[in-house]
Amino acid sequence: LACSAGSQRTRPKFHVLAFYTVKTEADHLDFARQAVTFFADEAKRDNFDWHVTTNWNDLNAANLQHYQLVVWLNDSPHDPSQRSAFEQYMKRGGAWLGFHFAGYNDSSTGWPWFSRDFLSAVFLTNSWPPLPAELTVEDRSHPVTRGLPATYISPANEWYIWKPDPRAGKDIHVLVSLSPANYPLGMKDTLVSGDLPVVWTNTRYKMLYCNMGHGDKIFTSQIQNQLFRNAILWLGDAVKSSSP
Ligand code: ZN
């Protein structure tokens, strides 16, 4: 009985399955590996289960039933059966956290549900090289942005701009965006103007997309790390949206 009470106390609050790939550009892998370590530490601190795989075939219905949250670190499923399993998982109340290249999709992607109904954004262009940028926290009352200042400097990243702009999606709630004060942003590839949402959620799903994720500087901001921590706890349902 004592044993059972003990295990009761340490039971993880929720279970996370994170996907990444080693067959990608070095900067994307650097971020993925740092994220694996960062969230493993958070898992210990906040008592959730953090499981990592590079096998995208783990994205199947039988396996997903063990997890409350799926994380994509700079990759996404390419196989129709993996895509279909994910779509069903999300429609049945699963949660998703995607970083940077995980949200990349263009005219060749061929996954309209993801582009149109879920992420509500299609990649248009990016800034280059990776640079820090001032971000505006548009909604500071959301559980994901709790404790963040109105603006902060986000470490060096490659920033994506989208068309259609996710903000145009009727169910999209933009939480963080690029401050227009950054323009022109970039040197080789320069963004000169335009709305650039960085963190958003589609309110029809339990999901959050963060454009951060390029290179090895992303976790150097304590402010931004708080956002990531908030995000995983919110999506894992350890933080209730209704709580004051
Ligand atoms: Zn990138």
Boltz pocket constraint, residues with backbone or C-beta under 6 A from the ligand:
constraints:
  - pocket:
      binder: B
      contacts: [[A, 27], [A, 28], [A, 100], [A, 101], [A, 158], [A, 213], [A, 214]]
      max_distance: 6.0
